Amino acid sequence: MSSTKLYNYIRIANKQGVKVLLLGEYILNPFFKELQTLSISMIKEQAQHQIKILKELASTYSLTIITPLIIVKKDKIYKTIAKFTPSSSYYYQQQILINYAHWNEENFFANKPKAVQAPLIFKIDNFKFAVISGFELHFDKIWEQISSKNIDCVLVPSVSTFGSYERWKNLILSRAFTQNCYILRANRIGEYCDNEFTWSFYGDSLLASPNGELLEHLGNKEELMIVDMSHYDVAKARESWGFKEIIDKRSLL
């Protein structure tokens, strides 16, 4: 995404009273397979430019921006999810990385956590967010760290492709229901072609309710989705289903 497009989307969001903006994976960076062909110095220069712009935008529009970013520290490349606010910035290093033969981020990036820890968590107007990567959505160890934090919404930037459309949607709705929280997923669109595959990124950014229902979703074109979320709806879903209460009682036995 160009800086001009990003500016335009943020202006629109600001006029609509948006407080948190979420971008998908590999939106501000080249896709992983392209990234592998770039020099460390080029990746570092890109990151510094993006960070400067994002800090300015967050400050100018009094906005919290959540976006995956590839950054360089001491000549090592890290896959992060960055949080920019008007007064601060924070970088969450993805803890569980994809490691398939045709798509091995684990070997490429320097992220090497010793054990799964709580992800990025923050509050806006007493509404509590957690941020994880799309791949981390699959793993119970991550959700164990989230479930005890009384999260209202889990933000999930992703880059899903191939024939995974239905699987991803079902997984997100299931996680939202069992955790009784919103899940807002921003998924990349577009294509990348190599010698073996055409990687079609199909979009379908969506919002799942604390009852596991699909509330809003986008298609496979470049679009901006603006949604409202309520702490009351989260509390009501948890009271109705009682999943957390059951677990809390068992932990006291």
N, C-alpha and C positions, 0 to 999 in steps of 0.2 A: 504494500500500500504506500502510495506517495504521501509526502508531507502535506500536499495541498488537499488530498482527499481526507486525510486525518483531521486537518483543520476544519474542513466543511462539516464532517460528522460531529465533531465536538461542538461546533457552533450550534448545530441543530439540537444536540442533546442538552446543551446549556439553556436554550430557549424553552425546552420542555421540562426544565427543572430536574434533570437527571443528576444524581449525586455520585453514582458509581458507573464507570464505563469499562466493559470487559471486551477484550480483543482475543481472537483465536490464535492458535499456534502457527508459527512461521508466516505471520501477517507482515511484520516489520522486518523480518529476516528472510533470506532465501530459504527454500525448503532444504531439509537435511542433506539430500543427495547432492544438491548444488553447493551447499556449505562445505562439503568435504573437498571441493576443488579449489577453495579460496585459501589465501595465505592468512596466517594469524594476524599479521599487521593490518590486512584489509578488514578482517572481522572486527578487530579492535577499533579501527577508525569508524566503522559503521556504528558500533555500539556507542561510542562517545557522542557521535552526532545525534543518534536517536535519544539518548538519555538527556542531552541538552534540550531538545525539542519537547520531550515529554514533561520535563520539569517546568518548562515555561508554560505549557498548556495547562497543566494542573494548577499552577499558580494563577494564571490569567483568568481561568474560568471556575476557580474554586471547586475543583473536581477531583475525585479519586480515580485514577486510571490504573487498571489491572491489565498487564500485558506480558506475554512470554517474550523474553529477550535473551539473545546469546551474548555473553560478555566474556572478556578476557582478563585474567588476573595472573600476573607473573608468567606470561606466555602460555597459560593453560586456558582452555576453552570450557566454559560452564554453561549449562542449560538452566535458565532461571525463569521464574515468574516475578516480574517487578511490580511494586506498588508505589505509585507516585501520588503524593498529596500536595496541597499548597505549601506545606512547610517541611516535608520530609520525603525520603525514598527508602525502600527496603527491597531486598532481593531474596526470594525463596529459591533455594537450589532443589530442583526436582530430585526426589529420593529414589524412585524406582523407574528405571529407564528401559525402553524397549530394546530387546537384544536378539531379534530374529536375524537369520543369515542375510536376508535381502534389505534389512533395515536395522542396523546395529548401533544405536545411539550410546549404549552402555560402554562400548569400546572406544568411541570417538570422544565423548565428553569426559571432563575430569571429575565430575560429580562422583564422590565415593563415600556416602554416609555409612557410618558403622552400624547403626540400627535405626529402624523407622521411628521417627519422632513426630510430634505435632506439626502440622503444616502451618502456613501463614494464616493467622487469625486476626481479625480487626473488627471494630464496631463503628457504625455510623448511626447516630440518633438512637442508640440502644438496640439497634438491629445488628445481629452478630453474623459475620461472614467468615467462612474458611475458603482457602484457595488450594486446589490441587490440580495436577496435570491430567489430561485425558487418560493416559495410560494408567495412572495411579488409581483411577476410578475402579479398576478391576479387583483391587487387593484389600482383603479384610483387615490387614495390619494397619493400613491408613485409616480405615473407618473406625477401628478401635480407638485411635487417637482423636478422632472427631466426635464420637458418640458421647463422650463424657463432658464435652465443652458447651453443650446447649446451643448449637449452631442453628441459626435461622435459615441461612442459605449457603450452599456450597457452590462456588464459582469454578467452572471447569472449562478452561481453554483447551481445544483439541484440534487434531488434524487427521480425521478419519477418512479412509479411502477403501478401494476395492469393494467387495460385496458385503460390507459390514453395517449397512444402513439400519436394518431391523434389529440386529443384535445390539447396537449402541442405544437405540431408542428404548428397547426393552430393559436393558441394563440400567439406564438412567432412571426410568420410571420405577423400577424395582428398588433401587437404592433410595430414591426420594421417599417411597412408601415405608420401607423398613426403618428409615431414620426419622421419618415424619419431619422433613425439612424441604425447602425449595432446593432444586438444582437448576442452575442457569448455565447452559453449555453454549459456548461460542465456537463454531467449527469452521475451518477454512474452506474456501471454494477454489476452483481452478484446476489446472492440470500440470503435471510434470511428466515428461517422456524420457525414458532411457532406452538402452538397447534391448531390454527384456520386457518392460512393462510400460503401460500408460497409467500413471497414478492419477485417478480422477477423485478430486476432493469435492464431495457432494453437498456440503453445507448442512442443512437441517439443524441450524442453531435453534435451541428450544428452551422453554421454561417448564419444569415439572413441579407440580404442587406437592405440599406435605402429605396429601392423600394418594400420591402416585398417579395423578392425572396430568395429561398433556394440556397445558394452558395456552401456550403460544408456540409457534414455530415459523421459521423462515424456509425458503426454498434453496435452490442451487445458484442463485444470482447474488450479486453484492447488494446487501440490504442492511438497514439499521432497525433493530427491534427495541422498542421502549416498553418496559413493563413496570407494574406496581407490585410490591410484595408487602405482606402484613405480618407482624409478629403475632397478632391475635390469631390468624389462621394457623400458624405453626403450633401455638399453645392449644388451640381447639383440637387439632389433629392428634396431638400427643395425649390429650385428656381422653379423647374418644377411643383410641386404640390401646393405650396403656403399655406400649412396648418398653419404654424407658422405666416406668414404674416397676415393672416386673423384674427387670435386670437390677435396678437399684435395691429391691428387696432381697434378691438372691445374694447380692454382694455383702449384705449384712449378716447372712447366715453363717 
